[in-house]
Amino acid sequence: MKAIFMNRTISFLKKYCTYSDEEIEKLEYGLEGIYLTITKLIIIFITAALLGIVKEFITLIFLFNIIRYTGFGFHANKSYECLLFSAFCFLIIPIFFINVNLTKFIYILICLFCIFNYLLFAPADTIKRPLINKKKRIIRKIITIIIGITYFLVGLLLFNHWISSILLSVLVIEAIVVNPITYYFFRQPYNNFKNLKFD
């Protein structure tokens, strides 16, 4: 299916533009990423529907992408790793927090631990997208912390179990994906900008 999708898309694009071999290579890489993202989301969405947590899943994805945009974080190299890791993050973690009644004290402790992770590790780049510019890294760190604190305070002040569980899940997932332990577990390099000559 992946090969068919990529071949047909590239054939369609070639009708309207001429591409060099290097541009075709970039197109193939981008299309593969789109294909894997869509198929992964479909599988996880169907699983979420079977588990009865579609509303939670959609809300979680939306809120997570906001903090992920500035905090960056781990990306799996292999599609099966990505699928399993995504299923753990977007299905298991929210189900756990939705079904566990946390006291405000525990909620605060977990949130502060997550924000502390952002302070230490965000933004976490990847080998394919190293964050070379120091000023941009600092700005992204500050914004990520502000978003994290906002989620924390909204969840704390409202302390509606459903909302607080989703917000807490988002904070925990982002703390996981920026943490170097996750990178080491999947045998990926961390702080990739340090391997480049310019910073």
Secondary structure, DSSP 4 states (H G I P E B T S, - for coil): -HHHHHHHHHHHHHTT----HHHHHHHHHHHHHHHHHHHHHHHHHHHHHHHT-HHHHHHHHHHHHHHHHHHB----SSHHHHHHHHHIIIIIHHHHHHTS---HHHHHHHHHHHHHHHHHHPSB--SSS----HHHHHHHHHHHHHHHHHHHHHHHHH--HHHHHHHHHHHHHHHHHHSHHHHHHTT--S-GGGGSS--
